[in-house]
Amino acid sequence: MADDLQNPANSGNSGTTENAEPMFQIQRLYLKDLSLEQPNSPQILLEQAQPQVDINLGLGAESVGDGMFEVSVTATVTTKVNDKVLFLVEAKQAGIFEIRNIPDEQLQPIIGIACPNIIYPYLRAIVSDVCTRAGFPPVVLSEMNFQAMYEAQQAQQAQAAADGAGASIN
């Protein structure tokens, strides 16, 4: 009904300028995957050594329809004591975003920077909560600068393309 008010059919205006306006909208945020493993419990829980924590992040994006994109951020937290796994948490938080009428050169930064910035706080909370519920101190993922990650990735791709072009000339 709101669309009818904004774009009335009897106004004589075709509405093409309204339809061409850029759109960025969250359709849904959701937990796509979650795994907790404690392969060496209960024996390893008696160890008194300081655990080593390794955290890896991954980003994913794919088109799921016309102007609809699923963007996901995955965190893998591996905690070891004396080279034995204490616990392993893998969580994938995702979102479906409607992105329309955005120039191609701006689309990738939105998908690679803006969308992960929206998703990541949910992922941080999930990882911390799962660790606590498993009986361990919370693992708090640090803040991430997705813009710096995106720019570094773009620089790597540009360098690889330059290296590839130089190799084919020789």
C-alpha positions in Angstrom: 0.0 0.0 0.0 2.9 2.3 0.7 4.1 1.7 -2.9 0.7 2.8 -4.2 1.0 6.1 -2.3 4.5 6.7 -3.6 3.9 5.7 -7.1 0.2 6.1 -7.9 -0.8 4.5 -11.2 -3.1 7.4 -12.2 -0.6 10.2 -11.8 0.6 10.0 -15.4 4.2 9.7 -14.2 5.7 6.4 -15.3 7.9 6.3 -12.1 11.0 5.4 -14.0 13.1 8.0 -12.1 11.9 6.5 -8.8 12.6 3.0 -9.9 16.2 4.0 -10.9 17.0 5.3 -7.4 19.8 3.3 -5.7 18.6 0.8 -3.2 20.4 -1.0 -0.4 18.2 -2.9 2.0 18.7 -5.7 4.5 16.2 -8.5 3.8 17.3 -10.9 6.5 20.2 -11.7 8.8 20.7 -15.2 10.0 23.1 -17.8 11.5 23.9 -20.1 8.5 26.2 -22.6 10.3 27.5 -23.2 13.7 29.8 -26.0 15.0 31.5 -26.6 18.3 33.9 -29.5 18.8 35.8 -30.6 22.0 37.6 -33.7 20.6 39.9 -34.2 23.6 37.4 -33.7 26.4 37.3 -34.4 29.3 41.0 -35.2 29.7 42.2 -31.9 28.2 40.1 -29.9 30.6 42.4 -31.0 33.4 45.4 -29.4 31.7 46.7 -26.3 33.4 48.7 -24.8 30.5 47.8 -21.5 28.8 45.8 -22.2 25.6 46.8 -20.9 22.2 44.0 -19.3 20.2 44.0 -19.1 16.4 41.3 -17.1 14.7 40.6 -17.1 11.0 38.0 -15.1 9.2 36.5 -15.6 5.8 34.1 -13.7 3.6 31.7 -15.0 1.0 29.2 -13.4 -1.4 26.9 -14.7 -4.1 24.0 -13.5 -6.1 20.8 -15.3 -5.1 18.4 -13.5 -7.5 17.8 -10.3 -9.4 19.4 -7.6 -7.2 19.6 -10.0 -4.2 22.9 -11.0 -2.7 23.9 -13.4 0.2 26.9 -12.2 2.0 28.5 -14.3 4.8 31.3 -13.9 7.3 32.8 -17.1 8.8 35.0 -17.2 11.9 37.0 -20.3 12.8 38.4 -20.3 16.3 40.8 -23.1 17.2 42.1 -23.3 20.8 44.9 -25.7 21.6 46.7 -26.7 24.8 50.1 -28.4 24.2 49.2 -29.1 20.5 45.9 -30.8 21.4 42.7 -29.2 20.4 40.8 -27.8 23.5 37.9 -26.6 21.4 37.0 -25.6 17.9 34.2 -23.2 17.0 33.2 -22.4 13.5 30.3 -19.9 12.9 29.0 -18.5 9.7 26.7 -15.5 9.9 25.0 -14.4 6.7 22.6 -11.8 5.4 20.5 -11.3 2.3 20.8 -7.8 0.9 18.8 -6.2 -1.8 21.1 -4.0 -3.8 19.7 -2.3 -6.9 20.6 0.5 -9.3 24.1 0.8 -8.0 27.0 1.3 -10.5 29.2 -1.8 -11.0 32.2 0.0 -9.6 30.3 0.7 -6.3 28.7 -2.7 -6.0 31.7 -4.7 -5.0 32.7 -2.3 -2.2 29.2 -2.5 -0.8 29.3 -6.3 -0.9 32.9 -6.4 0.4 32.7 -3.6 3.1 29.2 -2.4 4.0 27.6 -5.9 4.2 30.3 -7.5 6.3 30.2 -4.5 8.7 26.5 -5.2 9.3 26.9 -8.9 9.7 30.1 -9.0 11.8 28.7 -7.8 15.2 26.3 -10.7 15.2 29.1 -13.1 14.5 31.2 -11.7 17.3 28.3 -12.2 19.8 27.7 -15.8 18.6 31.3 -16.9 19.0 31.6 -15.3 22.4 28.3 -16.9 23.6 29.1 -20.4 22.2 32.5 -20.4 24.0 30.8 -19.3 27.3 28.1 -21.9 27.0 30.7 -24.6 26.3 32.3 -23.8 29.7 35.2 -21.7 28.5 36.1 -18.0 28.9 34.5 -16.0 26.0 36.6 -15.5 22.9 36.0 -11.9 21.9 36.7 -11.3 18.2 38.4 -8.0 17.7 36.9 -5.2 15.6 37.6 -5.6 11.9 38.4 -3.0 9.3 36.7 -4.5 6.3 37.6 -1.5 4.2 41.3 -2.1 4.8 40.8 -5.9 4.0 38.9 -5.0 0.8 41.6 -2.5 -0.3 44.4 -5.0 0.4 42.6 -7.7 -1.6 42.1 -5.2 -4.5 45.8 -4.3 -4.4 46.8 -8.0 -4.4 44.6 -8.7 -7.4 46.0 -5.6 -9.2 49.5 -6.8 -8.5 48.7 -10.4 -9.6 47.2 -9.0 -12.9 50.3 -6.8 -13.4 52.6 -9.8 -12.7 50.6 -11.9 -15.1 50.7 -9.3 -17.9 54.4 -8.8 -17.4 55.0 -12.6 -17.7 53.0 -12.9 -20.9 54.9 -10.1 -22.6 58.3 -11.8 -22.0 
